[in-house]
Amino acid sequence: MPEIKGNTIVVLEQNAVLRLGIEALLESWECQVIAGDNLEDILASMREDQLRPTVLLLPPTNGQQTGDELARRFEAEVGASIPWIGITGDCSLLQRWRAGAFGGLLLEMPCSPDTLRAALSEALRQE
């Protein structure tokens, strides 16, 4: 199982409570976290701090773009493929993902810390 400690993980989440909770969990696993509620601010932080994420935690869709499209924006910024994980409570999104409508790893809410950790390990194996 790949080591999670020391990885740089992006958390793009508009809900501040969820974002802070995930950020605290990842930091307890000794990950470096780049978190925010919008893509442009996160990209600016990455540039400013010269950080390269190893995994992206993205919304499967933000109403305008899919997680795949968001991931491509990050990949264009760093010039490399980056695995992404989405977490959703939307059953129709889960069905579309299972049918191959989009990539990434999709987890169902509520998501336990152990489930998230296992998904991070799986994503890191894809890196």
Contacts in CASP RR format, 6 or more apart in sequence:
PFRMAT RR
TARGET T0000
AUTHOR 0000-0000-0000
METHOD contacts of the structure
MODEL  1
MPEIKGNTIVVLEQNAVLRLGIEALLESWECQVIAGDNLEDILASMREDQ
LRPTVLLLPPTNGQQTGDELARRFEAEVGASIPWIGITGDCSLLQRWRAG
AFGGLLLEMPCSPDTLRAALSEALRQE
1 121 0 8 1.000
2 121 0 8 1.000
2 124 0 8 1.000
2 125 0 8 1.000
4 29 0 8 1.000
4 30 0 8 1.000
4 31 0 8 1.000
4 117 0 8 1.000
4 120 0 8 1.000
4 121 0 8 1.000
4 124 0 8 1.000
5 29 0 8 1.000
5 30 0 8 1.000
5 31 0 8 1.000
6 30 0 8 1.000
6 31 0 8 1.000
6 32 0 8 1.000
7 31 0 8 1.000
7 32 0 8 1.000
7 54 0 8 1.000
7 55 0 8 1.000
7 120 0 8 1.000
7 124 0 8 1.000
8 31 0 8 1.000
8 32 0 8 1.000
8 33 0 8 1.000
8 34 0 8 1.000
8 51 0 8 1.000
8 52 0 8 1.000
8 53 0 8 1.000
8 54 0 8 1.000
9 26 0 8 1.000
9 31 0 8 1.000
9 32 0 8 1.000
9 33 0 8 1.000
9 34 0 8 1.000
9 53 0 8 1.000
9 54 0 8 1.000
9 55 0 8 1.000
9 56 0 8 1.000
9 57 0 8 1.000
9 120 0 8 1.000
10 33 0 8 1.000
10 34 0 8 1.000
10 35 0 8 1.000
10 42 0 8 1.000
10 46 0 8 1.000
10 53 0 8 1.000
10 55 0 8 1.000
10 56 0 8 1.000
10 57 0 8 1.000
10 58 0 8 1.000
10 74 0 8 1.000
11 19 0 8 1.000
11 22 0 8 1.000
11 23 0 8 1.000
11 26 0 8 1.000
11 33 0 8 1.000
11 34 0 8 1.000
11 35 0 8 1.000
11 36 0 8 1.000
11 57 0 8 1.000
12 35 0 8 1.000
12 36 0 8 1.000
12 37 0 8 1.000
12 38 0 8 1.000
12 39 0 8 1.000
12 42 0 8 1.000
12 56 0 8 1.000
12 57 0 8 1.000
12 58 0 8 1.000
12 59 0 8 1.000
12 70 0 8 1.000
13 19 0 8 1.000
13 22 0 8 1.000
13 35 0 8 1.000
13 36 0 8 1.000
13 37 0 8 1.000
13 57 0 8 1.000
13 59 0 8 1.000
14 37 0 8 1.000
14 38 0 8 1.000
14 59 0 8 1.000
14 62 0 8 1.000
16 37 0 8 1.000
19 35 0 8 1.000
19 36 0 8 1.000
19 37 0 8 1.000
20 35 0 8 1.000
22 35 0 8 1.000
22 57 0 8 1.000
22 116 0 8 1.000
23 33 0 8 1.000
23 35 0 8 1.000
25 113 0 8 1.000
25 116 0 8 1.000
26 33 0 8 1.000
27 33 0 8 1.000
29 117 0 8 1.000
32 51 0 8 1.000
34 42 0 8 1.000
34 45 0 8 1.000
34 46 0 8 1.000
34 49 0 8 1.000
34 51 0 8 1.000
34 53 0 8 1.000
35 42 0 8 1.000
36 42 0 8 1.000
39 70 0 8 1.000
39 73 0 8 1.000
43 73 0 8 1.000
43 74 0 8 1.000
43 77 0 8 1.000
45 51 0 8 1.000
46 52 0 8 1.000
46 53 0 8 1.000
46 77 0 8 1.000
46 78 0 8 1.000
47 77 0 8 1.000
52 78 0 8 1.000
52 80 0 8 1.000
53 74 0 8 1.000
53 78 0 8 1.000
53 82 0 8 1.000
54 82 0 8 1.000
54 124 0 8 1.000
54 127 0 8 1.000
55 82 0 8 1.000
55 83 0 8 1.000
55 84 0 8 1.000
55 85 0 8 1.000
55 120 0 8 1.000
55 123 0 8 1.000
55 124 0 8 1.000
55 127 0 8 1.000
56 70 0 8 1.000
56 71 0 8 1.000
56 74 0 8 1.000
56 82 0 8 1.000
56 83 0 8 1.000
56 84 0 8 1.000
56 85 0 8 1.000
57 84 0 8 1.000
57 85 0 8 1.000
57 86 0 8 1.000
57 87 0 8 1.000
58 67 0 8 1.000
58 70 0 8 1.000
58 71 0 8 1.000
58 84 0 8 1.000
58 85 0 8 1.000
58 86 0 8 1.000
59 67 0 8 1.000
59 70 0 8 1.000
59 86 0 8 1.000
59 88 0 8 1.000
60 66 0 8 1.000
60 67 0 8 1.000
60 86 0 8 1.000
60 88 0 8 1.000
60 90 0 8 1.000
60 93 0 8 1.000
60 97 0 8 1.000
60 102 0 8 1.000
60 106 0 8 1.000
61 67 0 8 1.000
61 93 0 8 1.000
62 70 0 8 1.000
66 102 0 8 1.000
67 84 0 8 1.000
67 86 0 8 1.000
67 102 0 8 1.000
67 103 0 8 1.000
67 104 0 8 1.000
68 84 0 8 1.000
68 102 0 8 1.000
68 103 0 8 1.000
68 104 0 8 1.000
70 84 0 8 1.000
71 82 0 8 1.000
71 84 0 8 1.000
71 104 0 8 1.000
74 82 0 8 1.000
75 81 0 8 1.000
75 82 0 8 1.000
81 127 0 8 1.000
82 127 0 8 1.000
83 104 0 8 1.000
83 105 0 8 1.000
83 123 0 8 1.000
83 124 0 8 1.000
83 126 0 8 1.000
83 127 0 8 1.000
84 103 0 8 1.000
84 104 0 8 1.000
84 105 0 8 1.000
84 123 0 8 1.000
85 104 0 8 1.000
85 105 0 8 1.000
85 106 0 8 1.000
85 107 0 8 1.000
85 116 0 8 1.000
85 119 0 8 1.000
85 120 0 8 1.000
85 123 0 8 1.000
86 104 0 8 1.000
86 105 0 8 1.000
86 106 0 8 1.000
86 107 0 8 1.000
87 106 0 8 1.000
87 107 0 8 1.000
87 108 0 8 1.000
87 109 0 8 1.000
87 111 0 8 1.000
87 116 0 8 1.000
88 94 0 8 1.000
88 106 0 8 1.000
88 107 0 8 1.000
88 108 0 8 1.000
88 109 0 8 1.000
89 108 0 8 1.000
89 109 0 8 1.000
93 106 0 8 1.000
94 106 0 8 1.000
94 108 0 8 1.000
96 102 0 8 1.000
97 103 0 8 1.000
97 104 0 8 1.000
97 106 0 8 1.000
104 123 0 8 1.000
105 119 0 8 1.000
105 122 0 8 1.000
105 123 0 8 1.000
107 115 0 8 1.000
107 116 0 8 1.000
107 119 0 8 1.000
END
